[in-house]
Amino acid sequence: MRAVRFHEHGDNSVLQVDEVDRPEAAPDEVLVEVAAAGVNPVDTYFREGSYGPYGLPAIPGVDAAGEAVAVGDAVEGVAAGDAVFATGLSSTMPGGYAEYVAVPDDRLATLPEGADLVAAGGAGVAAVTAWRALIQHANLRPAETVLIHGGSGGVGHAAVQVAAATGARVLATAAPVTAAADGDGVDVILDHRLDEYLGFDAEVAGHGARVVGIGENRPEIGFPASAAARGKDLNLQLMSMFNTPSLADALADLGSLWDDDLGIEVADSYDLAEAAAAQRAVMTESFLGKLVIEP
Ligand SMILES: NC(=O)c1ccc[n+]([C@@H]2O[C@H](COP(=O)([O-])OP(=O)(O)OC[C@H]3O[C@@H](n4cnc5c(N)ncnc54)[C@H](OP(=O)(O)O)[C@@H]3O)[C@@H](O)[C@H]2O)c1
């Protein structure tokens, strides 16, 4: 089969298409014929060697979706022919930028029949991060107000939908953020650029608000606005999607929202040979929703 691989860490130019053996499903795995793999900022961190991946040469791609074509003996609840989506790949095993990927059953779930598998390819990191931040960490409740920074991005646009599905009042920003709001303040904030926005967050937050931080623009400058945040007794929770206790359970919850409450907007699609362009675009271009690779 064809797969994108990098044999050394580096910039986009280390990505190449190789002919490799098609994987087989181990007893606890599902072999997925990949319809699409989401392109995420974390894919570029693995490529650069900031952390992960499982070894070299590596197949990138934390996300994948497609049809289950073989199911290991120990796997329950998935049958050949099912539509499935997965996340948490490429840290400890080959990822989704390939024609096929073998996915352990603890990081995959089924989707409704007829689900758009190209859109589902972009769902994993974006939707699970949104779900873990808003539901698991912030315990968002229906009568509350939530502010989502970067509401047009992969995580942001999924978070807007997950929050709306709870019945919460949803506010979102898009870059650049310049103005503060009046009123009682928001209850929950999802922040992907803490170094830039913790001060803004403290200004618009209500007393005791919960801020969930998933990233920062320049980690080296820290959180200069922490004094303002202390003034409101803000609860600051930092998180990594990879720490989600059960990715399969999170994906199953999100799969049950699919179509009626949750959809992934595909901004652009690339083939395997265009992986370098896709990873360049995810870090430099402005788009609504997700970029995906369709093998
Ligand atoms: N901790 C975790 O588990 C976790 C999980 C997923 C993602 N992340 C991190 O979260 C961040 C977003 O990921 P993503 O997949 O959603 O990326 P993405 O799809 O590229 O979205 C980025 C969003 O940020 C906006 N943005 C760009 N510059 C901005 C600025 N100066 N101020 C405010 N917003 C700005 C973009 O808007 P424009 O298009 O208008 O520029 C876009 O809406 C990344 O840093 C990623 O590494 C962390």
The ligand as a MOL file (V3000), in Angstrom:
LIG
                    3D

  0  0  0     0  0            999 V3000
M  V30 BEGIN CTAB
M  V30 COUNTS 48 52 0 0 0
M  V30 BEGIN ATOM
M  V30 1 N -3.8160 20.2710 24.1370 0
M  V30 2 C -4.4070 19.5160 23.2270 0
M  V30 3 O -4.7850 18.3600 23.4790 0
M  V30 4 C -4.6300 20.0820 21.8590 0
M  V30 5 C -5.4540 19.3810 20.9710 0
M  V30 6 C -5.7030 19.9470 19.7210 0
M  V30 7 C -5.1050 21.1460 19.3670 0
M  V30 8 N -4.2680 21.7600 20.2490 0 CHG=1
M  V30 9 C -3.6320 23.0450 19.8950 0
M  V30 10 O -4.6700 24.0000 19.7320 0
M  V30 11 C -4.3210 24.8990 18.6980 0
M  V30 12 C -5.4330 24.9290 17.6540 0
M  V30 13 O -5.5080 23.6460 17.0080 0
M  V30 14 P -6.4560 23.4710 15.7490 0
M  V30 15 O -6.3060 22.0850 15.2890 0
M  V30 16 O -7.8160 23.9990 16.0350 0 CHG=-1
M  V30 17 O -5.7200 24.4570 14.7130 0
M  V30 18 P -6.3320 25.2390 13.4430 0
M  V30 19 O -7.3690 24.4040 12.7930 0
M  V30 20 O -5.1660 25.7190 12.6670 0
M  V30 21 O -7.0930 26.4880 14.0810 0
M  V30 22 C -6.3920 27.5500 14.6460 0
M  V30 23 C -7.3740 28.6640 14.9620 0
M  V30 24 O -6.6420 29.6890 15.6340 0
M  V30 25 C -6.9910 30.9280 15.0490 0
M  V30 26 N -5.9090 31.8940 15.2540 0
M  V30 27 C -4.7900 32.0880 14.5070 0
M  V30 28 N -4.0740 33.0990 15.0200 0
M  V30 29 C -4.7620 33.5370 16.1050 0
M  V30 30 C -4.5530 34.5530 17.0540 0
M  V30 31 N -3.4660 35.3360 17.0240 0
M  V30 32 N -5.4690 34.7320 18.0180 0
M  V30 33 C -6.5560 33.9290 18.1000 0
M  V30 34 N -6.8190 32.9500 17.2410 0
M  V30 35 C -5.9190 32.7590 16.2560 0
M  V30 36 C -7.2420 30.5950 13.6010 0
M  V30 37 O -7.9930 31.6240 13.0140 0
M  V30 38 P -7.5970 32.1900 11.5510 0
M  V30 39 O -7.8890 31.0970 10.5910 0
M  V30 40 O -8.4700 33.3710 11.3990 0
M  V30 41 O -6.1220 32.5310 11.5990 0
M  V30 42 C -8.0210 29.3050 13.7490 0
M  V30 43 O -9.3730 29.5760 14.0410 0
M  V30 44 C -2.9620 24.4400 18.1640 0
M  V30 45 O -1.9580 25.1710 18.8170 0
M  V30 46 C -2.8880 22.9940 18.5670 0
M  V30 47 O -1.5700 22.5420 18.7180 0
M  V30 48 C -4.0280 21.2540 21.4840 0
M  V30 END ATOM
M  V30 BEGIN BOND
M  V30 1 1 1 2
M  V30 2 2 2 3
M  V30 3 1 2 4
M  V30 4 1 4 5
M  V30 5 2 4 48
M  V30 6 2 5 6
M  V30 7 1 6 7
M  V30 8 2 7 8
M  V30 9 1 8 9
M  V30 10 1 8 48
M  V30 11 1 9 10
M  V30 12 1 9 46
M  V30 13 1 10 11
M  V30 14 1 11 12
M  V30 15 1 11 44
M  V30 16 1 12 13
M  V30 17 1 13 14
M  V30 18 2 14 15
M  V30 19 1 14 16
M  V30 20 1 14 17
M  V30 21 1 17 18
M  V30 22 2 18 19
M  V30 23 1 18 20
M  V30 24 1 18 21
M  V30 25 1 21 22
M  V30 26 1 22 23
M  V30 27 1 23 24
M  V30 28 1 23 42
M  V30 29 1 24 25
M  V30 30 1 25 26
M  V30 31 1 25 36
M  V30 32 1 26 27
M  V30 33 1 26 35
M  V30 34 2 27 28
M  V30 35 1 28 29
M  V30 36 1 29 30
M  V30 37 2 29 35
M  V30 38 1 30 31
M  V30 39 2 30 32
M  V30 40 1 32 33
M  V30 41 2 33 34
M  V30 42 1 34 35
M  V30 43 1 36 37
M  V30 44 1 36 42
M  V30 45 1 37 38
M  V30 46 2 38 39
M  V30 47 1 38 40
M  V30 48 1 38 41
M  V30 49 1 42 43
M  V30 50 1 44 45
M  V30 51 1 44 46
M  V30 52 1 46 47
M  V30 END BOND
M  V30 END CTAB
M  END
